[in-house]
Amino acid sequence: EAIDLRGKQENYIAQLREIREMKAALDKAEKDLGDLKTSHAEEKKKLEDEIRDLKLAMTSAADEPESTRGLTTRAELVERIKSSGRMFSRGPSIAGRMH
């Protein structure tokens, strides 16, 4: 009977250790999950802010000509300005020859 009691005590102690280890692992996992949720929320907020800023940057100005509303990059805008500049620089010389 004493041997049986001793065996039960050893089993109880072993189970108690295992439960404590599992509790520590669970606490760590919950903390890690909380950290990930916070990190994810911060990253999501940054991305939402970036999307908002990009949408604002892409919004047409009230006085923007219709011909430039479809441009989506600076390169397109620069090319449009260059081609407009070439048209204007050729314009007066052609007009000057006509008179």
C-alpha distances in whole Angstrom, upper triangle without the diagonal:
4,5,5,6,9,10,11,12,14,15,16,18,20,21,22,24,26,27,28,30,31,33,35,36,37,39,41,42,43,45,46,47,49,51,52,53,55,56,57,59,61,62,63,65,67,68,69,71,72,73,75,77,78,79,81,83,84,85,89,91,93,96,95,97,96,97,94,92,90,90,86,86,88,90,91,93,94,96,97,99,100,102,103,104,106,108,109,110,112,113,116,117,118,120,122,123,124,126
4,5,5,6,9,10,10,12,14,15,16,18,20,21,23,24,25,27,29,30,31,33,35,36,37,39,40,41,43,45,46,47,49,51,52,54,55,56,58,60,61,62,64,66,67,68,70,71,72,74,76,77,78,80,82,83,84,88,90,92,95,94,97,96,96,93,91,89,89,85,85,87,89,90,92,93,95,96,97,99,101,102,103,105,107,108,109,111,112,115,116,117,118,120,122,123,125
4,5,5,6,9,10,11,12,14,15,16,18,20,21,23,24,26,27,29,30,32,33,34,36,38,39,40,42,43,45,46,48,49,51,52,54,55,56,58,59,60,63,64,65,66,69,70,71,73,74,75,77,79,80,81,83,86,89,91,94,93,95,94,94,92,89,88,87,83,83,85,87,88,90,91,93,94,96,97,99,100,101,103,105,106,107,109,110,113,114,115,117,119,120,121,123
4,5,5,6,9,10,11,12,14,15,16,18,20,21,22,24,26,27,28,30,31,32,34,36,37,38,40,42,43,44,46,47,49,51,52,53,55,57,58,58,61,62,63,64,67,68,69,70,73,73,75,77,78,79,81,84,87,89,92,91,93,92,92,90,87,86,85,81,82,84,85,86,88,89,91,92,94,95,97,98,100,101,103,104,106,107,109,111,113,113,115,117,118,119,122
4,5,5,6,9,10,10,12,14,15,16,18,20,21,22,24,25,26,28,30,31,32,34,36,37,39,40,41,43,45,46,47,49,50,51,53,55,56,57,59,61,62,63,65,67,67,69,71,72,73,75,77,78,79,83,85,87,91,89,92,91,91,89,86,85,84,80,81,83,84,86,87,88,90,92,93,94,96,97,99,100,102,103,105,107,108,110,112,112,114,116,117,118,121
4,5,5,6,9,10,11,12,14,15,17,18,20,21,23,24,26,27,29,30,31,33,34,36,37,39,40,42,43,45,46,48,49,50,52,54,55,56,58,60,61,62,64,65,67,68,70,71,72,74,76,77,78,82,84,87,90,88,91,90,91,88,85,84,83,79,79,81,83,84,86,87,89,90,92,93,95,96,97,99,101,102,103,105,106,109,110,111,113,115,116,117,119
4,5,5,6,9,10,11,12,14,15,17,18,20,21,22,24,26,27,28,30,32,33,34,36,37,38,40,42,43,44,46,48,49,50,52,53,54,56,58,59,60,62,64,65,66,68,69,70,73,74,75,77,80,82,85,88,86,89,88,88,85,83,81,81,77,77,79,81,82,84,85,87,88,90,91,93,94,95,97,99,100,101,103,104,107,108,109,110,112,114,115,117
4,5,5,6,9,10,10,12,14,15,16,18,20,21,22,24,25,26,28,30,31,32,34,36,37,38,40,41,42,44,46,47,48,50,51,52,54,56,57,58,60,62,63,64,66,67,69,71,72,73,75,78,80,83,86,85,87,86,87,84,81,80,79,76,76,78,79,81,82,84,85,87,88,90,91,93,94,96,97,98,100,102,103,105,107,107,109,111,113,113,116
4,5,5,6,9,10,10,12,14,15,16,18,20,21,22,24,25,27,28,30,31,33,34,36,37,39,40,41,43,45,46,47,49,50,51,53,55,56,57,59,61,62,63,65,67,68,70,71,72,74,78,80,82,85,84,86,85,86,83,80,79,79,75,75,77,78,80,81,83,84,86,87,89,90,92,93,95,96,98,99,101,102,105,106,107,108,110,112,113,115
4,5,5,6,9,10,11,12,14,15,17,18,20,21,23,24,26,27,28,30,32,33,34,36,37,39,40,42,43,44,46,48,49,50,52,54,55,56,58,59,61,62,64,65,66,68,70,71,73,76,78,81,84,82,85,84,84,82,79,78,77,73,73,75,76,78,80,81,82,84,85,87,89,90,91,93,95,96,97,99,100,103,104,105,106,108,110,111,113
4,5,5,6,8,10,10,12,14,15,16,18,20,21,22,24,26,27,28,30,31,32,34,36,37,38,40,42,42,44,46,47,48,50,52,53,54,56,57,58,60,62,63,64,66,68,69,70,74,76,79,82,80,83,82,82,79,77,75,75,71,71,73,75,76,78,79,81,82,83,85,87,88,89,91,92,94,95,97,98,101,102,103,104,106,108,109,111
4,5,5,6,9,10,10,12,14,15,16,18,20,21,22,24,25,26,28,30,31,32,34,36,37,39,40,41,43,45,46,47,49,50,51,53,55,56,57,59,61,62,63,65,66,67,69,73,75,77,80,79,81,80,81,78,76,74,74,70,70,72,74,75,77,78,80,81,83,84,86,87,88,90,92,93,94,96,97,100,101,102,103,106,107,108,110
4,5,5,6,9,10,11,12,14,15,16,18,20,21,23,24,25,27,29,30,31,33,34,36,37,39,40,42,43,45,46,48,49,50,52,54,55,56,58,60,61,62,64,65,67,68,72,74,76,79,78,81,80,80,77,75,74,73,69,69,71,73,74,76,77,79,80,81,83,85,86,87,89,91,92,93,95,96,99,100,101,102,104,106,107,109
4,5,5,6,9,10,11,12,14,15,17,18,20,21,22,24,26,27,28,30,32,33,34,36,37,38,40,42,43,44,46,48,49,50,52,53,54,56,58,59,60,62,64,65,67,70,72,75,78,76,79,78,78,75,73,72,71,67,67,69,70,72,73,75,76,78,79,81,82,84,85,87,88,90,91,93,94,97,98,99,100,102,104,105,107
4,5,5,6,9,10,10,12,14,15,16,18,20,21,22,24,25,26,28,30,31,32,34,36,36,38,40,41,42,44,46,47,48,50,52,52,54,56,57,58,60,62,63,64,68,70,73,76,74,77,76,76,73,71,70,69,65,65,67,69,70,72,73,75,76,78,79,81,82,84,85,87,88,89,91,93,95,97,97,99,101,102,103,105
4,5,5,6,9,10,10,12,14,15,16,18,20,21,22,24,25,27,28,30,31,33,34,35,37,39,40,41,43,45,46,47,49,51,52,53,55,56,57,59,61,62,64,67,69,72,75,73,76,75,76,73,70,69,69,65,65,67,68,70,71,73,74,76,77,79,80,82,83,85,86,87,89,91,92,94,96,97,98,100,102,103,105
4,5,5,6,9,10,11,12,14,15,17,18,20,21,22,24,26,27,28,30,32,33,34,36,37,39,40,42,43,44,46,48,49,50,52,54,55,56,58,59,61,62,66,68,71,74,72,75,74,75,71,69,68,67,63,63,65,66,68,69,71,73,74,75,77,79,80,81,83,85,86,87,89,90,93,94,95,96,98,100,101,103
4,5,5,6,9,10,10,12,14,15,16,18,20,21,22,24,26,27,28,30,31,32,34,36,37,38,40,42,42,44,46,47,48,50,52,53,54,56,58,59,60,64,66,69,72,70,73,72,72,69,67,65,65,61,61,63,64,66,67,69,70,72,73,75,76,78,79,81,82,84,85,87,88,91,92,93,94,96,98,99,101
4,5,5,6,9,10,10,12,14,15,16,18,20,21,22,24,25,26,28,30,31,32,34,35,36,38,40,41,42,44,46,47,48,50,51,53,55,56,57,59,62,64,67,70,69,71,70,71,68,65,64,64,60,60,62,64,65,66,68,70,71,72,74,76,77,78,80,81,83,84,86,87,90,91,92,93,95,97,98,100
4,5,5,6,9,10,10,12,14,15,16,18,20,21,22,24,25,27,28,30,31,33,34,36,37,39,40,41,43,45,46,48,49,51,52,54,55,56,58,62,64,66,69,68,70,70,70,67,65,64,63,59,59,61,63,64,65,67,69,70,71,73,75,76,77,79,81,82,83,85,86,89,90,91,92,94,96,97,99
4,5,5,6,9,10,11,12,14,15,16,18,20,21,22,24,26,27,28,30,32,32,34,36,37,38,40,42,43,44,46,48,49,50,52,53,55,56,60,62,65,68,66,69,68,68,65,63,62,61,57,57,59,60,62,63,65,66,68,69,71,72,74,75,77,78,79,81,83,84,86,88,89,90,92,94,95,97
4,5,5,6,9,10,10,12,14,15,16,18,20,21,22,24,25,26,28,30,31,32,34,36,37,38,40,41,42,44,46,47,48,50,52,53,54,58,60,63,66,64,67,66,66,63,61,60,59,55,55,57,59,60,62,63,65,66,67,69,71,72,73,75,77,78,79,81,82,85,86,87,88,91,92,93,95
4,5,5,6,9,10,10,12,14,15,16,18,20,21,22,24,25,27,28,30,31,33,34,36,37,39,40,41,43,45,46,47,49,51,52,53,57,59,61,64,63,66,65,66,63,60,59,58,55,55,57,59,60,61,63,65,66,67,69,70,72,73,75,76,77,79,81,82,84,86,87,88,90,92,93,95
4,5,5,6,9,10,11,12,14,15,16,18,20,21,22,24,26,27,28,30,32,33,34,36,37,39,40,42,43,45,46,48,49,51,52,56,58,60,63,62,65,64,65,61,59,58,57,54,53,55,57,58,60,61,63,64,65,67,69,70,71,73,75,76,77,79,80,83,84,85,86,88,90,91,93
4,5,5,6,9,10,10,12,14,15,16,18,20,21,22,24,26,26,28,30,31,32,34,36,37,38,40,42,43,44,46,47,48,50,54,56,59,61,60,63,62,62,59,57,56,55,51,51,53,54,56,57,59,60,62,63,65,66,68,69,71,72,73,75,77,78,80,82,83,84,86,88,89,91
4,5,5,6,9,10,10,12,14,15,16,18,20,20,22,24,25,26,28,30,31,32,34,36,37,38,40,41,43,44,46,47,49,52,54,57,60,58,61,60,61,58,55,54,54,50,50,52,54,55,56,58,60,61,62,64,66,67,68,70,71,73,74,76,77,80,81,82,83,85,87,88,90
4,5,5,6,9,10,11,12,14,15,17,18,20,21,23,24,25,27,29,30,31,33,35,36,37,39,40,42,43,45,46,48,51,53,56,59,58,60,60,60,57,55,54,53,50,50,51,53,55,56,57,59,60,61,63,65,66,67,69,71,72,73,75,76,79,80,81,82,84,86,87,89
4,5,5,6,8,10,10,12,14,15,16,18,20,21,22,24,26,27,28,30,31,33,34,36,37,39,40,42,43,45,46,50,52,54,57,56,59,58,59,55,53,52,51,47,47,49,51,52,53,55,57,58,59,61,63,64,65,67,69,69,71,73,74,76,78,79,80,82,84,85,87
4,5,5,6,9,10,10,12,14,15,16,18,20,21,22,24,25,26,28,30,31,32,34,36,37,38,40,41,43,44,48,50,53,55,54,57,56,56,53,51,50,49,45,45,47,49,50,52,53,55,56,57,59,61,62,63,65,67,68,69,71,72,75,76,77,78,80,82,83,85
4,5,5,6,9,10,10,12,14,15,16,18,20,21,22,24,25,26,28,30,31,32,34,36,37,39,40,41,43,47,49,51,54,53,55,55,56,52,50,49,48,45,45,47,49,50,51,53,55,56,57,59,61,61,63,65,66,67,69,71,72,74,76,77,78,80,82,83,85
4,5,5,6,9,10,11,12,14,15,17,18,20,21,23,24,26,27,29,30,31,33,35,36,37,39,40,42,46,47,50,53,52,54,54,55,52,49,48,47,44,44,45,47,49,50,51,53,55,56,57,59,60,61,64,65,66,67,69,70,73,74,75,76,78,80,81,83
4,5,5,6,9,10,10,12,14,15,16,18,20,21,22,24,26,27,28,30,31,32,34,36,37,38,40,44,46,48,51,50,53,52,52,49,47,46,45,41,41,43,45,46,47,49,51,52,53,55,57,58,59,61,63,63,65,67,68,70,72,73,74,76,78,79,81
4,5,5,6,9,10,10,12,14,15,16,18,20,21,22,24,25,26,28,30,31,32,34,36,37,38,42,44,47,50,48,51,50,51,48,45,44,43,40,40,42,44,45,46,48,50,51,52,54,56,57,58,60,61,62,64,66,67,69,71,72,73,75,77,78,80
4,5,5,6,9,10,10,12,14,15,16,18,20,21,22,24,26,27,29,30,31,33,34,36,37,41,43,45,48,47,50,49,50,47,45,44,43,40,40,41,44,45,46,47,50,51,52,54,55,56,57,60,61,62,63,66,66,69,71,71,72,74,76,77,79
4,5,5,6,8,10,11,12,14,15,17,18,20,21,22,24,26,27,28,30,32,33,34,36,40,41,44,47,46,49,48,49,46,43,43,42,38,38,39,41,43,44,45,47,49,49,51,53,54,55,57,59,60,61,63,64,67,68,69,70,72,74,75,77
4,5,5,6,8,10,10,12,14,15,16,18,20,21,22,24,25,26,28,30,31,32,34,38,40,42,45,44,46,46,46,43,41,40,39,35,35,37,39,41,41,43,45,46,47,49,51,52,53,55,57,58,59,61,62,65,66,67,68,70,72,73,75
4,5,5,6,9,10,10,12,14,15,16,18,20,21,22,24,25,26,28,30,31,32,36,38,41,44,42,45,44,45,42,40,39,38,35,35,37,39,40,41,43,45,46,47,49,51,51,53,55,56,57,59,61,62,64,66,67,68,70,72,72,74
4,5,5,6,9,10,11,12,14,15,16,18,20,21,23,24,26,27,29,30,31,35,37,39,42,41,44,44,45,41,39,39,38,34,34,36,38,40,40,42,44,45,46,48,50,50,52,54,55,56,57,60,61,63,65,66,67,69,71,71,73
4,5,5,6,8,10,11,12,14,15,16,18,20,21,22,24,26,27,29,30,34,36,38,41,40,43,42,43,40,37,37,36,32,32,33,35,37,38,39,41,43,43,45,47,48,49,51,53,54,55,57,58,61,62,63,64,66,68,69,71
4,5,5,6,8,10,10,12,14,15,16,18,20,21,22,24,25,27,28,32,34,37,40,38,41,40,41,38,35,34,34,30,30,32,34,35,36,38,40,41,42,44,46,47,48,50,51,52,54,56,57,59,61,62,63,65,67,68,70
4,5,5,6,9,10,10,12,14,15,16,18,20,21,22,24,26,27,31,32,35,38,37,39,39,40,37,34,34,33,30,30,32,34,35,36,38,40,41,42,44,46,46,48,50,51,52,53,56,56,59,61,61,62,64,66,67,69
4,5,5,6,9,10,11,12,14,15,16,18,20,21,22,24,26,29,31,34,36,35,38,38,39,36,33,33,32,28,29,30,32,34,34,36,38,39,40,42,44,44,45,48,49,50,51,54,55,57,59,60,60,62,65,65,67
4,5,5,6,9,10,10,12,14,15,16,18,20,21,22,24,28,30,33,35,34,37,36,37,33,31,31,29,26,26,27,30,31,32,33,36,36,37,39,41,42,43,46,47,48,49,51,52,55,56,57,58,60,62,63,65
4,5,5,6,9,10,10,12,14,15,16,18,20,21,22,26,28,31,34,32,35,34,35,32,29,29,28,25,25,27,30,31,31,33,35,36,37,39,41,41,43,45,46,47,49,51,52,54,56,57,58,60,62,62,64
4,5,5,6,9,10,10,12,14,15,16,18,20,21,25,26,29,32,31,34,33,34,31,29,29,28,25,25,27,29,30,30,32,35,35,36,39,40,41,42,44,46,46,48,50,51,53,55,56,57,59,61,61,63
4,5,5,6,9,10,10,12,14,15,16,18,20,24,25,28,31,29,32,32,33,29,27,27,26,22,22,24,26,28,28,30,32,33,33,36,38,38,39,42,43,44,45,48,48,50,52,53,54,56,58,59,61
4,5,5,6,9,10,10,12,14,15,16,18,22,24,27,29,28,30,30,31,27,25,24,23,20,20,22,25,26,26,28,30,31,32,34,36,36,38,40,41,42,44,46,47,49,51,52,53,55,57,57,59
4,5,5,6,9,10,10,12,14,15,16,20,22,25,28,26,29,29,30,27,24,24,23,20,21,23,25,26,26,29,31,31,32,35,36,36,38,40,41,42,44,46,46,49,51,52,52,55,57,57,59
4,5,5,6,9,10,10,12,14,15,19,20,23,26,25,28,28,29,26,23,23,23,19,20,21,24,25,25,27,30,30,30,33,35,35,36,39,40,40,42,44,45,47,49,50,51,53,55,55,57
4,5,5,6,9,10,10,12,14,18,20,23,25,23,26,26,27,23,21,21,20,17,17,18,21,22,22,24,26,27,28,30,32,32,33,36,37,38,39,42,42,45,47,47,48,50,52,53,55
4,5,5,6,9,10,10,12,16,18,21,24,22,24,24,25,22,19,19,18,15,16,18,21,21,21,24,26,26,27,30,31,31,33,35,36,37,39,41,41,44,46,47,47,50,52,52,54
4,5,5,6,9,10,11,14,16,19,22,20,23,23,24,21,19,19,19,16,17,19,22,22,22,24,26,26,27,30,31,31,33,36,36,37,39,41,41,43,46,46,47,49,51,52,53
4,5,5,6,9,10,13,15,18,20,19,22,22,23,20,18,18,17,14,15,16,19,20,19,21,24,24,24,27,29,29,30,33,34,34,36,39,39,41,43,44,45,47,49,49,51
4,5,5,6,9,12,14,17,20,18,20,20,21,17,15,15,14,11,12,13,16,17,16,19,21,21,22,25,26,26,28,31,31,32,34,36,37,39,41,42,42,45,47,47,49
4,5,5,6,10,12,15,18,16,19,18,19,16,13,14,14,11,13,15,18,18,17,20,22,22,23,26,27,27,29,31,31,32,34,36,37,39,41,42,42,45,47,47,49
4,5,5,9,10,13,15,14,17,18,19,16,14,15,14,12,14,15,19,18,17,20,22,21,22,25,27,26,28,31,31,31,33,36,36,38,40,41,41,43,46,46,48
4,6,8,10,13,15,13,16,17,17,14,12,13,12,10,11,11,15,15,14,16,19,18,19,22,23,23,24,27,28,28,30,33,33,35,37,38,38,41,43,43,45
4,6,9,12,14,12,14,14,15,11,9,10,9,7,9,11,14,13,12,16,18,17,18,21,22,22,24,26,26,27,30,31,32,34,36,37,37,40,42,42,44
4,6,9,12,10,13,13,14,12,9,11,11,10,12,14,17,16,14,18,20,18,19,22,23,22,25,27,27,28,30,32,32,34,37,37,37,40,42,42,44
4,6,8,6,9,9,11,9,6,9,10,10,13,14,17,15,13,16,18,16,17,20,21,20,22,25,24,25,27,29,29,31,34,34,34,36,39,39,40
4,5,5,9,10,12,10,9,12,13,13,15,15,18,17,14,17,19,17,17,21,21,19,22,25,24,24,27,29,28,30,33,33,33,35,38,38,39
4,6,9,10,13,12,11,14,15,17,19,19,22,20,17,20,22,19,19,23,23,21,23,26,25,25,28,30,28,30,33,34,33,35,38,38,39
4,6,9,12,11,10,14,15,17,19,18,21,19,16,18,20,17,17,20,21,18,20,23,22,21,24,26,25,27,30,30,29,32,34,34,35
4,6,8,7,7,11,11,13,15,15,17,15,12,15,17,14,14,17,18,15,18,21,20,19,23,24,23,25,28,28,28,31,33,33,34
4,5,6,7,10,11,14,16,16,17,15,12,15,16,12,13,16,16,13,16,19,17,17,21,22,21,23,26,26,25,28,30,30,31
4,5,5,8,10,13,16,16,18,14,13,16,16,13,14,18,16,15,18,20,18,19,22,23,22,25,28,27,27,30,32,31,33
4,6,7,8,12,14,15,15,12,10,13,13,9,11,14,13,12,15,17,15,16,20,20,20,23,25,24,25,28,29,29,31
4,6,6,9,11,11,12,9,7,11,11,8,10,13,13,12,15,17,16,17,20,21,21,24,26,26,26,29,31,31,33
4,6,8,11,12,14,11,10,14,14,12,14,17,16,15,19,21,20,21,24,25,25,27,30,30,30,33,35,34,36
4,6,9,12,13,9,10,13,13,11,14,17,16,16,19,21,20,22,25,25,25,29,31,30,31,34,35,35,37
4,6,8,9,6,6,10,10,9,12,14,14,14,17,19,19,21,23,24,24,27,29,29,30,33,34,35,37
4,7,9,7,8,11,12,12,14,16,17,17,20,22,22,24,26,27,28,31,32,32,34,36,38,38,40
4,5,5,7,9,10,11,13,14,16,17,18,20,21,23,24,26,27,30,31,32,33,35,37,38,40
4,5,5,6,8,10,10,12,14,15,16,18,20,21,22,24,25,28,29,30,31,33,35,36,38
4,5,5,6,9,10,10,12,14,15,16,18,20,21,22,24,27,28,28,30,32,33,35,37
4,6,5,6,9,10,11,12,14,15,16,18,20,21,22,25,27,27,28,31,32,33,35
4,5,5,6,9,10,10,12,14,15,16,18,20,21,23,25,26,27,29,31,32,34
4,5,5,6,9,10,10,12,14,15,16,18,20,22,23,24,26,28,29,30,32
4,5,5,6,8,10,10,12,14,15,16,18,21,22,22,24,26,27,29,31
4,5,5,6,8,10,11,12,14,15,16,19,21,21,22,25,26,27,29
4,6,5,6,9,10,10,12,14,15,17,19,20,21,23,25,26,28
4,5,5,6,9,10,10,12,14,16,17,18,20,22,23,25,27
4,5,5,6,9,10,11,12,15,16,16,18,20,21,22,25
4,5,5,6,9,10,10,13,15,15,16,19,20,21,23
4,5,5,6,9,10,12,13,14,16,17,19,20,22
4,5,5,6,8,11,11,12,14,16,17,19,21
4,6,5,6,9,10,10,12,14,16,16,19
4,5,5,7,9,10,11,13,15,16,17
4,6,6,7,9,11,12,14,15,17
4,6,6,6,9,10,11,13,15
4,6,5,6,9,10,11,13
4,5,5,6,9,10,11
4,5,5,6,9,10
4,5,5,6,9
4,5,5,7
4,5,6
4,6
4
